[in-house]
């Protein structure tokens, strides 16, 4: 299994969005079991919630 990791600053907006988008694409293409997709932040704190703006954008 290959691992793909998206990294941004706080792991509350860009990298989690990229993770979610790629997971959706991989599932649609039947490749979800071939990849582990994760997100991280270089200045992230555990337990911080997702950005409200990111959540709003992802619901579209």
LOVO-469270 format. One record per atom (N, C-alpha, C, CB): residue number from 1; x, y, z. Coordinates in nm, 4 decimals. Glycine has a CB too. Layout:
<pts>
+-----+----------+----------+----------+
| num |       xx |       yy |       zz |
+-----+----------+----------+----------+
| NUM |        X |        Y |        Z |
...
+-----+----------+----------+----------+
</pts>
This chain:
<pts>
+-----+----------+----------+----------+
| num |       xx |       yy |       zz |
+-----+----------+----------+----------+
|   1 |   0.0844 |  -0.1178 |   0.0000 |
|   1 |   0.0000 |   0.0000 |   0.0000 |
|   1 |   0.0887 |   0.1238 |   0.0000 |
|   1 |  -0.0959 |   0.0000 |   0.1218 |
|   2 |   0.0557 |   0.2183 |  -0.0842 |
|   2 |   0.1282 |   0.3445 |  -0.0904 |
|   2 |   0.0588 |   0.4461 |  -0.0006 |
|   2 |   0.1372 |   0.3966 |  -0.2365 |
|   3 |   0.1379 |   0.5374 |   0.0552 |
|   3 |   0.0840 |   0.6416 |   0.1418 |
|   3 |   0.1042 |   0.7775 |   0.0769 |
|   3 |   0.1504 |   0.6375 |   0.2810 |
|   4 |  -0.0003 |   0.8566 |   0.0790 |
|   4 |   0.0050 |   0.9941 |   0.0297 |
|   4 |  -0.0310 |   1.0835 |   0.1469 |
|   4 |  -0.0920 |   1.0172 |  -0.0933 |
|   5 |   0.0532 |   1.1842 |   0.1732 |
|   5 |   0.0262 |   1.2755 |   0.2835 |
|   5 |   0.0256 |   1.4191 |   0.2318 |
|   5 |   0.1309 |   1.2583 |   0.3963 |
|   6 |  -0.0770 |   1.4918 |   0.2699 |
|   6 |  -0.0878 |   1.6335 |   0.2379 |
|   6 |  -0.0509 |   1.7106 |   0.3639 |
|   6 |  -0.2321 |   1.6713 |   0.1870 |
|   7 |   0.0345 |   1.8128 |   0.3498 |
|   7 |   0.0823 |   1.8894 |   0.4650 |
|   7 |   0.0557 |   2.0381 |   0.4417 |
|   7 |   0.2340 |   1.8638 |   0.4897 |
|   8 |  -0.0002 |   2.1018 |   0.5432 |
|   8 |  -0.0162 |   2.2473 |   0.5421 |
|   8 |   0.0289 |   2.2982 |   0.6794 |
|   8 |  -0.1664 |   2.2899 |   0.5103 |
|   9 |  -0.0079 |   2.4184 |   0.7128 |
|   9 |   0.0377 |   2.4754 |   0.8394 |
|   9 |  -0.0333 |   2.4152 |   0.9599 |
|   9 |   0.0175 |   2.6248 |   0.8386 |
|  10 |  -0.1639 |   2.4311 |   0.9680 |
|  10 |  -0.2353 |   2.3913 |   1.0893 |
|  10 |  -0.3182 |   2.2655 |   1.0797 |
|  10 |  -0.3222 |   2.4994 |   1.1302 |
|  11 |  -0.3274 |   2.2065 |   0.9619 |
|  11 |  -0.4078 |   2.0860 |   0.9375 |
|  11 |  -0.5545 |   2.1069 |   0.9758 |
|  11 |  -0.3502 |   1.9675 |   1.0157 |
|  12 |  -0.6049 |   2.2261 |   0.9450 |
|  12 |  -0.7471 |   2.2523 |   0.9701 |
|  12 |  -0.8196 |   2.2997 |   0.8446 |
|  12 |  -0.7626 |   2.3562 |   1.0804 |
|  13 |  -0.7469 |   2.3169 |   0.7343 |
|  13 |  -0.8127 |   2.3691 |   0.6143 |
|  13 |  -0.7627 |   2.2992 |   0.4882 |
|  13 |  -0.7899 |   2.5197 |   0.6028 |
|  14 |  -0.6484 |   2.3375 |   0.4381 |
|  14 |  -0.6021 |   2.2898 |   0.3072 |
|  14 |  -0.5717 |   2.1415 |   0.3021 |
|  14 |  -0.4805 |   2.3647 |   0.2671 |
|  15 |  -0.4883 |   2.0923 |   0.3909 |
|  15 |  -0.4505 |   1.9506 |   0.3807 |
|  15 |  -0.5663 |   1.8556 |   0.4109 |
|  15 |  -0.3358 |   1.9212 |   0.4750 |
|  16 |  -0.6541 |   1.8830 |   0.5086 |
|  16 |  -0.7682 |   1.7936 |   0.5262 |
|  16 |  -0.8637 |   1.7954 |   0.4067 |
|  16 |  -0.8436 |   1.8311 |   0.6519 |
|  17 |  -0.8775 |   1.9123 |   0.3428 |
|  17 |  -0.9622 |   1.9194 |   0.2240 |
|  17 |  -0.9027 |   1.8354 |   0.1116 |
|  17 |  -0.9798 |   2.0656 |   0.1784 |
|  18 |  -0.7719 |   1.8473 |   0.0910 |
|  18 |  -0.7059 |   1.7684 |  -0.0132 |
|  18 |  -0.7185 |   1.6194 |   0.0162 |
|  18 |  -0.5576 |   1.8078 |  -0.0252 |
|  19 |  -0.7033 |   1.5819 |   0.1427 |
|  19 |  -0.7190 |   1.4415 |   0.1828 |
|  19 |  -0.8589 |   1.3912 |   0.1483 |
|  19 |  -0.6922 |   1.4247 |   0.3341 |
|  20 |  -0.9595 |   1.4685 |   0.1835 |
|  20 |  -1.0979 |   1.4275 |   0.1577 |
|  20 |  -1.1265 |   1.4166 |   0.0084 |
|  20 |  -1.1950 |   1.5260 |   0.2217 |
|  21 |  -1.0791 |   1.5141 |  -0.0691 |
|  21 |  -1.1012 |   1.5097 |  -0.2135 |
|  21 |  -1.0353 |   1.3873 |  -0.2761 |
|  21 |  -1.0480 |   1.6370 |  -0.2791 |
|  22 |  -0.9097 |   1.3602 |  -0.2385 |
|  22 |  -0.8400 |   1.2461 |  -0.2977 |
|  22 |  -0.9048 |   1.1147 |  -0.2565 |
|  22 |  -0.6926 |   1.2467 |  -0.2570 |
|  23 |  -0.9456 |   1.1028 |  -0.1310 |
|  23 |  -1.0136 |   0.9803 |  -0.0871 |
|  23 |  -1.1402 |   0.9567 |  -0.1681 |
|  23 |  -1.0476 |   0.9881 |   0.0627 |
|  24 |  -1.2125 |   1.0628 |  -0.1945 |
|  24 |  -1.3356 |   1.0500 |  -0.2741 |
|  24 |  -1.3044 |   1.0045 |  -0.4171 |
|  24 |  -1.4118 |   1.1845 |  -0.2769 |
|  25 |  -1.2012 |   1.0627 |  -0.4765 |
|  25 |  -1.1619 |   1.0243 |  -0.6128 |
|  25 |  -1.1154 |   0.8795 |  -0.6167 |
|  25 |  -1.0505 |   1.1168 |  -0.6655 |
|  26 |  -1.0313 |   0.8407 |  -0.5213 |
|  26 |  -0.9818 |   0.7027 |  -0.5174 |
|  26 |  -1.0961 |   0.6038 |  -0.4998 |
|  26 |  -0.8800 |   0.6854 |  -0.4043 |
|  27 |  -1.1923 |   0.6369 |  -0.4156 |
|  27 |  -1.3083 |   0.5487 |  -0.3959 |
|  27 |  -1.3887 |   0.5368 |  -0.5246 |
|  27 |  -1.3981 |   0.6011 |  -0.2819 |
|  28 |  -1.4092 |   0.6487 |  -0.5908 |
|  28 |  -1.4860 |   0.6483 |  -0.7156 |
|  28 |  -1.4179 |   0.5631 |  -0.8228 |
|  28 |  -1.5049 |   0.7917 |  -0.7668 |
|  29 |  -1.2840 |   0.5637 |  -0.8241 |
|  29 |  -1.2075 |   0.4891 |  -0.9239 |
|  29 |  -1.1770 |   0.3459 |  -0.8806 |
|  29 |  -1.0786 |   0.5612 |  -0.9534 |
|  30 |  -1.2235 |   0.3065 |  -0.7619 |
|  30 |  -1.1991 |   0.1714 |  -0.7128 |
|  30 |  -1.0567 |   0.1481 |  -0.6657 |
|  30 |  -1.2318 |   0.0733 |  -0.8192 |
|  31 |  -0.9894 |   0.2538 |  -0.6242 |
|  31 |  -0.8490 |   0.2450 |  -0.5828 |
|  31 |  -0.8279 |   0.2734 |  -0.4344 |
|  31 |  -0.7661 |   0.3410 |  -0.6639 |
|  32 |  -0.9345 |   0.2860 |  -0.3588 |
|  32 |  -0.9236 |   0.3265 |  -0.2181 |
|  32 |  -0.8394 |   0.2310 |  -0.1348 |
|  32 |  -1.0609 |   0.3375 |  -0.1573 |
|  33 |  -0.8413 |   0.1027 |  -0.1667 |
|  33 |  -0.7647 |   0.0064 |  -0.0866 |
|  33 |  -0.6175 |   0.0032 |  -0.1248 |
|  33 |  -0.8236 |  -0.1324 |  -0.1017 |
|  34 |  -0.5801 |   0.0728 |  -0.2318 |
|  34 |  -0.4404 |   0.0747 |  -0.2757 |
|  34 |  -0.3588 |   0.1859 |  -0.2106 |
|  34 |  -0.4342 |   0.0896 |  -0.4254 |
|  35 |  -0.4266 |   0.2819 |  -0.1480 |
|  35 |  -0.3591 |   0.3995 |  -0.0938 |
|  35 |  -0.4079 |   0.4323 |   0.0464 |
|  35 |  -0.3800 |   0.5191 |  -0.1852 |
|  36 |  -0.3148 |   0.4761 |   0.1299 |
|  36 |  -0.3479 |   0.5354 |   0.2596 |
|  36 |  -0.3284 |   0.6855 |   0.2415 |
|  36 |  -0.2574 |   0.4766 |   0.3788 |
|  37 |  -0.4331 |   0.7624 |   0.2627 |
|  37 |  -0.4259 |   0.9072 |   0.2433 |
|  37 |  -0.4406 |   0.9740 |   0.3790 |
|  37 |  -0.5359 |   0.9573 |   0.1437 |
|  38 |  -0.3490 |   1.0634 |   0.4107 |
|  38 |  -0.3466 |   1.1304 |   0.5402 |
|  38 |  -0.3219 |   1.2793 |   0.5211 |
|  38 |  -0.2388 |   1.0691 |   0.6317 |
|  39 |  -0.3437 |   1.3548 |   0.6272 |
|  39 |  -0.3095 |   1.4967 |   0.6270 |
|  39 |  -0.2389 |   1.5292 |   0.7577 |
|  39 |  -0.4362 |   1.5858 |   0.6079 |
|  40 |  -0.1591 |   1.6351 |   0.7528 |
|  40 |  -0.0826 |   1.6759 |   0.8704 |
|  40 |  -0.0546 |   1.8253 |   0.8610 |
|  40 |   0.0504 |   1.5950 |   0.8824 |
|  41 |  -0.0089 |   1.8805 |   0.9713 |
|  41 |   0.0288 |   2.0214 |   0.9744 |
|  41 |   0.1640 |   2.0379 |   1.0402 |
|  41 |  -0.0765 |   2.1045 |   1.0480 |
|  42 |   0.2419 |   2.1328 |   0.9912 |
|  42 |   0.3739 |   2.1558 |   1.0494 |
|  42 |   0.3648 |   2.2347 |   1.1799 |
|  42 |   0.4630 |   2.2295 |   0.9501 |
|  43 |   0.2486 |   2.2951 |   1.2032 |
|  43 |   0.2274 |   2.3715 |   1.3256 |
|  43 |   0.0890 |   2.3403 |   1.3803 |
|  43 |   0.2436 |   2.5237 |   1.3002 |
|  44 |   0.0533 |   2.2140 |   1.3761 |
|  44 |  -0.0814 |   2.1703 |   1.4145 |
|  44 |  -0.0870 |   2.1345 |   1.5626 |
|  44 |  -0.1252 |   2.0499 |   1.3296 |
|  45 |  -0.2026 |   2.1584 |   1.6215 |
|  45 |  -0.2274 |   2.1193 |   1.7599 |
|  45 |  -0.3343 |   2.0109 |   1.7601 |
|  45 |  -0.2711 |   2.2420 |   1.8472 |
|  46 |  -0.3141 |   1.9085 |   1.8397 |
|  46 |  -0.4130 |   1.8005 |   1.8478 |
|  46 |  -0.5466 |   1.8537 |   1.8969 |
|  46 |  -0.3635 |   1.6886 |   1.9407 |
|  47 |  -0.6524 |   1.8039 |   1.8350 |
|  47 |  -0.7859 |   1.8381 |   1.8792 |
|  47 |  -0.8435 |   1.9670 |   1.8237 |
|  47 |  -0.7863 |   1.8460 |   2.0231 |
|  48 |  -0.7673 |   2.0389 |   1.7422 |
|  48 |  -0.8223 |   2.1612 |   1.6831 |
|  48 |  -0.9274 |   2.1244 |   1.5798 |
|  48 |  -0.7104 |   2.2477 |   1.6187 |
|  49 |  -1.0418 |   2.1909 |   1.5830 |
|  49 |  -1.1483 |   2.1586 |   1.4868 |
|  49 |  -1.1156 |   2.2120 |   1.3479 |
|  49 |  -1.2826 |   2.2158 |   1.5344 |
|  50 |  -1.1828 |   2.1572 |   1.2501 |
|  50 |  -1.1672 |   2.2057 |   1.1134 |
|  50 |  -1.2160 |   2.3496 |   1.1038 |
|  50 |  -1.2439 |   2.1157 |   1.0142 |
|  51 |  -1.1582 |   2.4224 |   1.0133 |
|  51 |  -1.1997 |   2.5597 |   0.9881 |
|  51 |  -1.3461 |   2.5627 |   0.9444 |
|  51 |  -1.1097 |   2.6251 |   0.8810 |
|  52 |  -1.4277 |   2.6497 |   1.0030 |
|  52 |  -1.5679 |   2.6594 |   0.9605 |
|  52 |  -1.5805 |   2.6899 |   0.8113 |
|  52 |  -1.6398 |   2.7671 |   1.0413 |
|  53 |  -1.4897 |   2.7722 |   0.7585 |
|  53 |  -1.4912 |   2.8031 |   0.6157 |
|  53 |  -1.4621 |   2.6777 |   0.5337 |
|  53 |  -1.3886 |   2.9135 |   0.5831 |
|  54 |  -1.3657 |   2.5977 |   0.5763 |
|  54 |  -1.3339 |   2.4738 |   0.5042 |
|  54 |  -1.4536 |   2.3796 |   0.5038 |
|  54 |  -1.2117 |   2.4039 |   0.5673 |
|  55 |  -1.5216 |   2.3698 |   0.6156 |
|  55 |  -1.6403 |   2.2834 |   0.6231 |
|  55 |  -1.7475 |   2.3340 |   0.5274 |
|  55 |  -1.6958 |   2.2779 |   0.7681 |
|  56 |  -1.7667 |   2.4648 |   0.5248 |
|  56 |  -1.8663 |   2.5235 |   0.4346 |
|  56 |  -1.8323 |   2.4933 |   0.2887 |
|  56 |  -1.8755 |   2.6756 |   0.4563 |
|  57 |  -1.7071 |   2.5093 |   0.2514 |
|  57 |  -1.6650 |   2.4842 |   0.1136 |
|  57 |  -1.6804 |   2.3371 |   0.0783 |
|  57 |  -1.5196 |   2.5284 |   0.0928 |
|  58 |  -1.6468 |   2.2484 |   0.1705 |
|  58 |  -1.6527 |   2.1044 |   0.1424 |
|  58 |  -1.7960 |   2.0538 |   0.1254 |
|  58 |  -1.5845 |   2.0273 |   0.2542 |
|  59 |  -1.8936 |   2.1249 |   0.1787 |
|  59 |  -2.0316 |   2.0798 |   0.1631 |
|  59 |  -2.0872 |   2.1099 |   0.0244 |
|  59 |  -2.1193 |   2.1444 |   0.2681 |
|  60 |  -2.0168 |   2.1883 |  -0.0519 |
|  60 |  -2.0629 |   2.2230 |  -0.1877 |
|  60 |  -2.0355 |   2.1136 |  -0.2858 |
|  60 |  -1.9976 |   2.3499 |  -0.2356 |
+-----+----------+----------+----------+
</pts>
